[in-house]
Amino acid sequence: MRERGKGTEPSVDERYTQWKSLVPVLYDWLANHNLVWPSLSCRLVSEDVLELLGGVRSSSKPLTRIVNGFTFRNRQDNLLLQCLNLSFMADCEGNTDGSVPNTLVIANCEVVKPRVAAAEHISQFNEEARSPFVKKYKTIIHPGEVNRIRELPQNCKIVATHTDSPDVLIWDVEAQPNRHAVLGATNSRPDLDKSVVLWSIHDHISTLAAEAATKSPGSGATNSKHSSKVGGSTDKTTDSPSIGPRGIYQGHTDTVEDVQFCPTSAQEFCSVGDDSCLILWDARVGSTPAAKVEKAHDGDLHCVDWNPHDVNYILTGSADATVHMFDRRNLASGEVGSPVHKFEGHNAAVLCVQWSPDKSSVFGSSAEDGILNIWDHEKVGKKQDPVGSKMANVPPGLFFRHAGHRDKVVDFHWNASDPWTIVSVSDDCESTGGGGTLQIWRMIDLIYRPEEEVLSELEKFKSHILTCSS
């Protein structure tokens, strides 16, 4: 973006207008989906799960289909079928009476394959409309807010949700019945719940066996402790089965905000919290911290992610508007610890960080400033643009800024099945009076591919480009 003068920043509307004018140049594909209610979490899972959830695959026969300006001769060749998990809150402006319950929504999502969409169509979307690429499949009435959604890597139809209560709920989204989010609807019954730190779903098998042995013949499921009133009557619902913790790990002095497992170990994990601490744990050696960074940031820590390609690197995001990268080989219990690098590209609290599944050095960060930044830590320390150029003030490592949201970007997720494709969601209640914005997008590959490779490809089209410009 061009500089506006010292100390001045473009307004949200100005920034958004400028971003939208650049969409055909910066993106290979983008879908914009208006949400009626705000969402705090979003996850894209693989095509295989879509089959389990009843997703419709196209036949092998050629067909013509027009979607939002895109024409496909063969739908199967040009679209990737995905499953999208979303949470909807019921406390936004316009729903103060609680007429709409909190929900977990599973949607069928069609992702356009690379280099299929025409540039002139990418930016032709209505901010107030819903994208035809996103189709709701199933709604689950959720007890309380859905603050986080995570799928089981070994079986993506098993989904965990974290609520505004101490509980973690486990859902089999294939088996759950579809519900209608209407006034007075009772909560869906989770398949498993428990407020623990470290546990295993496999323990659920032994829990059910123990409970079955203690129940009288012909009795229902586990004992009931929750009740809700619908239409003036009291309807007691059976409790979901629960399991006990395998271990409780106490090392934080304030609220724990995020936890992440080591990608190569089910016994090692890390946690961050409002005490500004990053803690590494190893269940094999007990419940005391394996390493603890006492002051990882100058503020509360909101998020953490562990590099799936290089397990030595851990990212943290903080209320101090920065992202820090730590090398666990340089951490020891009781020490302050220094990050390998501090990434400063936001001007508000960082809410989410995630490593790319496609390249080991690339990661994303989203914040309350409405920006989702894409970084490459291998670019830190490399040659910089000349002083005075438009890129002179770009933070080291930053190579792409997604500015398509008009309020805080509360969550995003890299698509593991389609390289460089991201789903992001923003809470637009305060700025637009609406619910939120969901966007699925992929930057154009000319941005992240090696410079020599890009220049070589562009050279092939040089004559065509010159002809078009004339």
C-alpha positions as CSV (number, residue, x, y, z in Angstrom):
1,M,0.0,0.0,0.0
2,R,1.1,3.5,-0.7
3,E,2.2,5.7,2.2
4,R,-0.4,8.3,3.2
5,G,1.9,10.4,5.3
6,K,3.4,10.1,8.7
7,G,1.1,8.9,11.6
8,T,-2.0,8.4,9.4
9,E,-3.6,5.1,8.5
10,P,-6.3,4.5,5.9
11,S,-9.8,4.0,7.2
12,V,-11.3,0.5,7.1
13,D,-13.5,1.5,4.1
14,E,-10.5,3.0,2.3
15,R,-8.3,0.0,2.9
16,Y,-11.1,-2.4,1.8
17,T,-11.8,-0.4,-1.4
18,Q,-8.1,-0.4,-2.3
19,W,-7.9,-4.1,-1.6
20,K,-10.9,-5.0,-3.7
21,S,-9.5,-3.1,-6.7
22,L,-6.3,-5.3,-6.5
23,V,-8.2,-8.6,-6.1
24,P,-7.8,-9.7,-9.8
25,V,-4.1,-9.1,-9.6
26,L,-3.3,-10.7,-6.2
27,Y,-5.6,-13.7,-6.2
28,D,-6.0,-16.9,-8.2
29,W,-9.5,-17.4,-6.6
30,L,-11.7,-15.9,-3.9
31,A,-15.1,-16.7,-2.6
32,N,-16.9,-14.2,-0.3
33,H,-19.7,-15.5,1.9
34,N,-21.8,-13.2,4.1
35,L,-22.7,-14.6,7.5
36,V,-25.9,-13.6,9.3
37,W,-24.4,-14.3,12.7
38,P,-20.8,-14.0,13.9
39,S,-18.4,-17.0,13.9
40,L,-15.4,-17.5,16.1
41,S,-13.9,-20.5,14.3
42,C,-13.6,-22.2,10.9
43,R,-12.0,-25.4,9.6
44,L,-11.6,-26.9,6.2
45,V,-11.3,-30.7,6.1
46,S,-10.5,-33.1,3.3
47,E,-12.6,-34.3,0.3
48,D,-12.9,-37.8,1.8
49,V,-14.9,-36.5,4.7
50,L,-17.4,-35.0,2.3
51,E,-18.3,-38.5,1.1
52,L,-19.0,-39.5,4.7
53,L,-21.2,-36.5,5.2
54,G,-23.3,-37.2,2.1
55,G,-21.5,-34.8,-0.3
56,V,-22.5,-35.2,-3.9
57,R,-19.8,-36.1,-6.3
58,S,-20.3,-35.2,-10.0
59,S,-20.7,-38.0,-12.5
60,S,-18.0,-38.7,-15.1
61,K,-20.3,-37.3,-17.8
62,P,-19.3,-33.8,-19.1
63,L,-21.6,-31.1,-18.0
64,T,-21.8,-27.3,-18.1
65,R,-22.4,-25.4,-14.9
66,I,-22.3,-21.7,-14.3
67,V,-21.5,-20.5,-10.8
68,N,-21.1,-16.9,-9.9
69,G,-19.7,-16.1,-13.4
70,F,-17.5,-19.2,-13.7
71,T,-18.3,-21.7,-16.4
72,F,-17.2,-25.3,-15.9
73,R,-17.4,-27.9,-18.7
74,N,-16.5,-30.7,-16.3
75,R,-17.2,-29.9,-12.6
76,Q,-15.1,-32.7,-11.3
77,D,-12.0,-31.5,-13.1
78,N,-12.3,-27.9,-12.0
79,L,-13.6,-28.1,-8.4
80,L,-12.3,-29.6,-5.2
81,L,-15.0,-30.8,-2.8
82,Q,-14.4,-29.9,0.8
83,C,-16.1,-29.9,4.1
84,L,-16.3,-26.7,6.1
85,N,-16.9,-26.5,9.9
86,L,-18.2,-23.2,11.2
87,S,-19.5,-21.9,14.5
88,F,-22.2,-19.4,14.9
89,M,-22.8,-17.2,18.0
90,A,-26.1,-16.0,19.2
91,D,-25.1,-12.9,21.0
92,C,-24.6,-10.4,18.2
93,E,-26.4,-7.1,17.8
94,G,-29.9,-7.9,16.4
95,N,-30.2,-11.1,18.4
96,T,-30.3,-9.7,22.0
97,D,-33.4,-11.8,22.8
98,G,-31.5,-15.0,22.3
99,S,-34.0,-16.1,19.6
100,V,-31.2,-18.0,17.7
101,P,-29.2,-20.6,19.5
102,N,-25.4,-21.1,19.2
103,T,-24.7,-23.6,16.5
104,L,-22.0,-25.8,15.0
105,V,-22.5,-25.8,11.2
106,I,-21.1,-28.3,8.7
107,A,-21.1,-27.1,5.1
108,N,-20.2,-28.5,1.7
109,C,-17.6,-26.3,0.1
110,E,-16.5,-26.2,-3.5
111,V,-12.9,-24.9,-4.0
112,V,-12.0,-23.9,-7.6
113,K,-8.8,-25.5,-8.7
114,P,-5.7,-23.3,-9.5
115,R,-5.7,-21.3,-12.8
116,V,-9.3,-22.0,-13.6
117,A,-11.1,-18.8,-12.6
118,A,-11.0,-15.8,-14.9
119,A,-9.5,-12.7,-13.3
120,E,-12.5,-10.5,-14.2
121,H,-14.8,-12.7,-12.2
122,I,-12.8,-13.0,-9.0
123,S,-13.6,-9.5,-7.7
124,Q,-17.3,-9.6,-8.8
125,F,-18.9,-10.4,-5.5
126,N,-21.5,-8.8,-3.4
127,E,-20.4,-8.3,0.2
128,E,-24.0,-8.8,1.4
129,A,-24.6,-12.0,-0.5
130,R,-23.8,-15.6,0.2
131,S,-21.4,-17.5,-2.0
132,P,-22.8,-20.3,-4.1
133,F,-19.6,-22.2,-3.4
134,V,-20.7,-22.7,0.3
135,K,-23.8,-24.8,1.0
136,K,-24.9,-25.6,4.5
137,Y,-25.3,-29.4,5.1
138,K,-25.9,-29.9,8.8
139,T,-26.6,-27.8,11.9
140,I,-25.9,-28.9,15.4
141,I,-27.4,-26.9,18.3
142,H,-24.4,-26.2,20.5
143,P,-24.6,-25.7,24.3
144,G,-22.9,-22.4,24.7
145,E,-20.5,-20.5,22.5
146,V,-18.2,-22.3,20.1
147,N,-14.8,-20.7,20.7
148,R,-12.6,-23.3,19.0
149,I,-13.2,-26.1,16.5
150,R,-10.6,-28.9,15.9
151,E,-10.9,-32.1,14.0
152,L,-9.3,-35.4,14.9
153,P,-6.4,-35.8,12.4
154,Q,-6.9,-39.6,12.1
155,N,-10.7,-39.2,11.6
156,C,-11.9,-35.8,10.5
157,K,-15.6,-36.6,11.1
158,I,-14.8,-36.5,14.8
159,V,-14.8,-32.8,15.9
160,A,-13.9,-31.2,19.2
161,T,-15.3,-27.9,20.3
162,H,-14.3,-25.7,23.2
163,T,-17.1,-23.6,24.8
164,D,-17.4,-20.7,27.1
165,S,-17.7,-23.2,29.9
166,P,-14.9,-25.4,31.2
167,D,-16.0,-28.3,29.0
168,V,-14.6,-29.7,25.8
169,L,-17.2,-31.4,23.6
170,I,-16.7,-34.2,21.1
171,W,-19.0,-34.6,18.1
172,D,-19.4,-37.3,15.5
173,V,-20.7,-35.0,12.8
174,E,-21.7,-37.9,10.6
175,A,-23.9,-39.5,13.2
176,Q,-25.3,-36.2,14.6
177,P,-28.9,-35.4,13.4
178,N,-29.5,-32.2,11.4
179,R,-31.3,-29.6,13.6
180,H,-33.1,-26.3,13.0
181,A,-31.7,-23.3,14.8
182,V,-35.0,-21.9,16.1
183,L,-36.2,-20.4,19.3
184,G,-36.6,-22.9,22.1
185,A,-34.6,-25.7,20.4
186,T,-32.9,-28.0,22.8
187,N,-29.2,-28.5,22.6
188,S,-27.8,-31.4,20.6
189,R,-26.2,-34.2,22.6
190,P,-22.5,-34.4,22.2
191,D,-20.9,-37.8,21.8
192,L,-18.4,-37.1,24.6
193,D,-17.5,-34.2,26.9
194,K,-15.1,-33.5,29.7
195,S,-13.1,-30.5,31.1
196,V,-9.6,-31.9,31.1
197,V,-6.1,-31.1,30.0
198,L,-4.8,-34.3,28.5
199,W,-7.0,-37.2,27.7
200,S,-7.6,-39.9,25.1
201,I,-10.8,-40.6,23.2
202,H,-9.8,-44.3,23.3
203,D,-10.5,-44.1,27.1
204,H,-14.2,-43.6,26.1
205,I,-14.5,-47.4,25.3
206,S,-13.5,-48.4,28.9
207,T,-15.8,-45.6,30.3
208,L,-18.8,-47.0,28.5
209,A,-18.1,-50.5,29.6
210,A,-17.9,-49.4,33.3
211,E,-21.1,-47.4,33.0
212,A,-23.0,-50.2,31.4
213,A,-22.0,-52.5,34.2
214,T,-23.5,-50.2,36.9
215,K,-26.8,-49.5,35.1
216,S,-29.9,-51.4,35.9
217,P,-31.5,-53.6,33.1
218,G,-33.5,-51.6,30.6
219,S,-32.3,-48.2,31.9
220,G,-31.3,-45.4,29.5
221,A,-27.9,-43.9,28.9
222,T,-25.8,-42.3,31.6
223,N,-27.3,-40.4,34.4
224,S,-28.9,-37.0,33.7
225,K,-27.8,-33.7,35.3
226,H,-28.8,-31.1,32.7
227,S,-32.4,-29.9,32.1
228,S,-34.0,-27.3,29.9
229,K,-37.5,-25.8,29.7
230,V,-39.2,-25.9,26.3
231,G,-42.8,-24.5,26.0
232,G,-43.2,-24.3,29.8
233,S,-42.4,-28.0,30.4
234,T,-39.1,-29.4,31.8
235,D,-37.4,-31.8,29.4
236,K,-34.6,-33.7,31.0
237,T,-31.9,-34.7,28.6
238,T,-29.5,-37.5,29.2
239,D,-25.9,-36.6,29.9
240,S,-23.3,-37.3,27.3
241,P,-20.7,-39.8,28.4
242,S,-17.5,-38.3,29.9
243,I,-14.0,-39.5,30.6
244,G,-11.4,-38.7,33.2
245,P,-8.1,-37.0,32.5
246,R,-4.9,-38.8,31.9
247,G,-3.1,-35.9,33.4
248,I,-3.6,-32.4,34.8
249,Y,-0.8,-30.0,34.1
250,Q,-0.6,-26.9,36.3
251,G,2.1,-24.4,35.4
252,H,0.2,-21.3,34.3
253,T,-0.9,-18.6,36.8
254,D,-3.6,-17.2,34.6
255,T,-6.1,-18.4,31.9
256,V,-4.7,-20.9,29.4
257,E,-5.6,-19.6,25.9
258,D,-4.3,-22.3,23.5
259,V,-2.7,-25.7,23.5
260,Q,-0.9,-27.4,20.6
261,F,0.5,-31.0,20.3
262,C,4.0,-31.7,18.9
263,P,3.3,-33.0,15.4
264,T,5.5,-36.1,16.0
265,S,4.4,-37.0,19.5
266,A,1.2,-37.6,21.4
267,Q,3.0,-37.1,24.7
268,E,4.5,-33.6,24.0
269,F,2.5,-30.4,23.8
270,C,2.8,-26.7,24.5
271,S,0.5,-24.2,26.0
272,V,0.2,-20.4,26.3
273,G,-1.9,-18.1,28.5
274,D,-2.7,-14.7,29.9
275,D,0.3,-14.9,32.2
276,S,2.5,-14.3,29.1
277,C,4.1,-17.7,29.5
278,L,4.9,-20.4,26.9
279,I,5.2,-23.8,28.5
280,L,6.4,-27.1,27.0
281,W,5.1,-30.3,28.5
282,D,6.2,-34.0,28.2
283,A,3.7,-36.4,29.7
284,R,6.3,-39.2,29.8
285,V,8.3,-37.4,32.5
286,G,5.5,-36.1,34.7
287,S,3.2,-33.1,35.1
288,T,5.8,-30.4,35.7
289,P,6.9,-28.2,32.8
290,A,9.7,-29.5,30.5
291,A,10.5,-25.9,29.7
292,K,8.9,-22.6,30.5
293,V,9.4,-19.2,28.9
294,E,8.3,-16.8,31.7
295,K,7.9,-13.7,29.5
296,A,7.3,-14.9,26.0
297,H,5.6,-11.5,25.1
298,D,4.8,-8.2,26.6
299,G,1.2,-9.1,26.9
300,D,-1.4,-12.0,27.1
301,L,-0.7,-14.9,24.7
302,H,-3.7,-15.8,22.6
303,C,-2.4,-18.6,20.3
304,V,0.3,-21.1,19.6
305,D,1.3,-23.4,16.8
306,W,3.9,-26.1,16.3
307,N,5.7,-26.5,13.0
308,P,4.6,-29.8,11.4
309,H,7.7,-29.8,9.1
310,D,10.4,-28.8,11.7
311,V,9.3,-29.6,15.2
312,N,12.0,-27.3,16.7
313,Y,10.0,-24.2,15.8
314,I,7.0,-22.9,17.7
315,L,4.9,-19.7,17.0
316,T,3.1,-17.6,19.5
317,G,0.7,-14.7,19.0
318,S,0.0,-12.0,21.6
319,A,-2.1,-9.0,22.6
320,D,1.1,-7.0,22.1
321,A,0.4,-7.3,18.3
322,T,3.5,-9.4,17.6
323,V,4.3,-13.0,16.6
324,H,7.3,-14.7,18.1
325,M,9.1,-17.7,16.8
326,F,10.9,-19.9,19.4
327,D,13.4,-22.7,18.9
328,R,12.7,-25.3,21.6
329,R,16.3,-26.4,21.6
330,N,17.1,-23.0,23.2
331,L,14.5,-23.3,25.9
332,A,15.0,-24.5,29.5
333,S,12.7,-24.7,32.4
334,G,12.7,-21.5,34.6
335,E,14.4,-19.3,32.0
336,V,13.1,-16.3,30.2
337,G,14.1,-17.5,26.7
338,S,14.5,-15.4,23.6
339,P,12.6,-15.8,20.4
340,V,14.5,-16.6,17.2
341,H,12.6,-13.7,15.6
342,K,9.9,-11.2,16.4
343,F,7.4,-10.5,13.5
344,E,5.9,-7.1,13.7
345,G,3.2,-6.6,11.0
346,H,0.0,-6.0,13.0
347,N,-1.3,-3.0,15.0
348,A,-3.7,-4.9,17.2
349,A,-3.8,-8.2,19.2
350,V,-2.9,-11.3,17.2
351,L,-5.7,-13.9,17.5
352,C,-4.5,-16.8,15.4
353,V,-1.2,-18.2,14.1
354,Q,-0.7,-21.3,11.9
355,W,2.1,-22.9,10.0
356,S,1.5,-23.6,6.3
357,P,1.1,-27.3,5.5
358,D,2.8,-26.7,2.1
359,K,6.1,-25.0,3.0
360,S,8.0,-25.4,6.2
361,S,9.1,-21.7,6.5
362,V,5.7,-20.1,5.8
363,F,3.0,-19.3,8.3
364,G,0.0,-17.0,8.7
365,S,-1.1,-14.6,11.4
366,S,-4.5,-12.9,11.9
367,A,-5.4,-10.1,14.2
368,E,-8.0,-7.6,15.5
369,D,-6.7,-5.1,12.9
370,G,-8.6,-7.0,10.3
371,I,-5.5,-8.2,8.5
372,L,-4.2,-11.8,7.8
373,N,-0.5,-11.7,7.1
374,I,1.5,-14.4,5.3
375,W,5.1,-14.7,6.4
376,D,8.2,-16.6,5.3
377,H,10.9,-16.7,8.0
378,E,13.5,-17.7,5.5
379,K,13.2,-14.3,3.9
380,V,14.3,-12.6,7.2
381,G,17.8,-11.2,6.7
382,K,17.7,-11.6,2.9
383,K,18.3,-8.7,0.6
384,Q,15.9,-5.8,1.1
385,D,14.5,-3.3,-1.4
386,P,16.3,0.0,-1.8
387,V,15.6,2.7,0.7
388,G,12.8,4.9,-0.6
389,S,11.0,2.2,-2.5
390,K,7.4,1.3,-1.7
391,M,8.6,-1.9,0.0
392,A,11.2,-0.3,2.2
393,N,8.9,-0.3,5.3
394,V,7.6,-3.8,4.9
395,P,8.4,-5.9,8.0
396,P,11.1,-8.6,7.4
397,G,9.6,-11.9,6.3
398,L,6.2,-10.5,5.3
399,F,5.3,-11.2,1.7
400,F,1.5,-11.1,1.5
401,R,-1.3,-9.2,3.3
402,H,-4.9,-10.3,3.0
403,A,-7.0,-7.2,3.7
404,G,-10.4,-8.5,2.6
405,H,-12.0,-8.4,6.0
406,R,-13.4,-5.2,7.5
407,D,-13.1,-6.2,11.2
408,K,-11.0,-8.5,13.4
409,V,-10.0,-11.8,11.7
410,V,-10.9,-14.3,14.5
411,D,-9.7,-17.4,12.8
412,F,-8.3,-18.9,9.6
413,H,-7.2,-22.3,8.4
414,W,-4.9,-23.5,5.7
415,N,-6.4,-26.1,3.3
416,A,-4.3,-29.2,3.6
417,S,-5.9,-30.7,0.5
418,D,-5.3,-27.8,-1.8
419,P,-2.0,-26.0,-1.6
420,W,-2.0,-22.3,-0.6
421,T,-5.8,-22.1,-0.2
422,I,-7.0,-20.5,3.1
423,V,-10.4,-20.0,4.7
424,S,-10.7,-17.0,7.0
425,V,-13.6,-15.6,9.1
426,S,-14.1,-12.2,10.6
427,D,-16.5,-10.8,13.3
428,D,-18.1,-7.8,11.6
429,C,-20.7,-7.0,14.3
430,E,-19.1,-3.7,15.5
431,S,-18.1,-2.3,12.1
432,T,-21.0,-3.3,9.9
433,G,-23.8,-4.3,12.3
434,G,-23.9,-7.7,10.6
435,G,-22.7,-11.1,11.6
436,G,-19.4,-11.8,9.9
437,T,-17.6,-12.6,6.7
438,L,-16.3,-15.9,5.5
439,Q,-13.7,-15.9,2.7
440,I,-12.0,-18.8,0.9
441,W,-9.1,-17.6,-1.1
442,R,-5.8,-18.5,-2.8
443,M,-3.1,-16.0,-3.7
444,I,-1.8,-16.1,-7.2
445,D,1.2,-18.4,-7.5
446,L,3.4,-15.7,-9.1
447,I,3.7,-14.3,-5.5
448,Y,5.2,-17.2,-3.7
449,R,7.0,-19.2,-6.5
450,P,10.8,-18.7,-7.0
451,E,11.6,-15.4,-8.7
452,E,13.6,-17.0,-11.5
453,E,10.8,-19.5,-12.3
454,V,8.2,-16.7,-12.4
455,L,10.3,-14.5,-14.7
456,S,10.9,-17.4,-17.0
457,E,7.2,-18.1,-17.3
458,L,6.3,-14.4,-17.8
459,E,8.8,-14.2,-20.6
460,K,6.8,-16.8,-22.5
461,F,3.8,-14.5,-22.4
462,K,5.6,-11.3,-23.0
463,S,4.4,-10.8,-26.6
464,H,0.8,-11.6,-25.6
465,I,0.9,-9.1,-22.7
466,L,2.3,-6.4,-24.9
467,T,-0.4,-7.1,-27.5
468,C,-3.1,-6.8,-24.9
469,S,-1.7,-3.6,-23.4
470,S,-1.6,-2.0,-26.8
